[in-house]
Amino acid sequence: MTVKWPKVSTANGLTMFVVKFLTYAGWRATRVNTQGRLIKGTERQASGTVLVVNKFIPTAGRRGSADISSTIQGRSVMWEIKMNDKPSEHQLKEQALERAAGGVYEFIHSPEEFIEIYDRIILP
């Protein structure tokens, strides 16, 4: 069987890498949709004409939620993937809330950084 390695130089690829790594290691990990979605809708004009338009529906989740939610050794661990951007004010607030509750919320920029943090979490 050929295993396809994710393109970890992109946010999507790094996210897939982290989720697959954690899942294969036996932990719970899931990608969280934090962006919302684009759907086709209709819009009626004053003239009575109906147009098909794209509408954006925001996520039902809370602003600042991490890209990946996981549980490692019974502990809540949130992973926010950052490639070329900085944490938002909402993400920093969510990080503080998670840490105050006894969980972990980390910003990840590369597979190497993920492995370093993962090792600190699982090693006593």
Residue pairs with C-beta under 8 A, 6 or more apart in sequence:
6 12
6 13
6 14
6 16
6 17
6 20
7 13
8 14
8 17
8 110
8 111
9 83
10 83
11 67
11 81
11 82
11 83
14 81
14 83
14 108
14 110
14 111
14 114
15 31
15 67
15 68
15 81
17 111
17 114
18 29
18 68
18 79
18 81
18 108
18 114
19 29
19 30
19 31
19 68
21 114
21 118
22 28
22 29
22 68
22 70
22 72
22 118
23 29
27 70
27 71
27 72
28 70
28 71
29 68
29 69
29 70
30 68
30 69
30 70
31 67
31 68
32 61
32 65
32 66
32 67
32 68
32 69
33 59
33 61
34 59
34 61
34 65
34 66
34 67
35 59
36 56
36 57
36 58
36 59
37 56
37 57
37 59
38 54
38 55
38 56
38 57
39 54
39 55
39 57
40 52
40 53
40 54
40 55
41 52
41 53
41 54
41 55
42 50
42 51
42 52
42 53
43 50
43 51
43 53
44 50
44 51
45 51
62 94
63 88
63 90
63 94
64 88
64 90
64 91
64 92
64 93
64 94
64 95
65 78
65 94
66 78
66 79
66 80
66 91
66 94
66 105
67 79
67 80
67 81
68 78
68 79
68 80
68 81
69 76
69 78
70 76
70 77
70 78
70 79
71 77
72 118
72 121
72 122
73 121
73 122
75 102
75 103
75 104
75 121
76 98
76 101
76 102
76 103
76 104
77 103
77 104
77 105
77 106
77 121
78 94
78 95
78 98
78 103
78 104
78 105
78 106
79 106
79 108
79 114
80 87
80 91
80 95
80 105
80 106
80 107
80 108
81 108
82 107
82 108
82 109
83 109
87 95
87 107
91 107
94 105
95 105
95 107
98 104
98 105
99 105
104 121
106 117
108 114
108 117
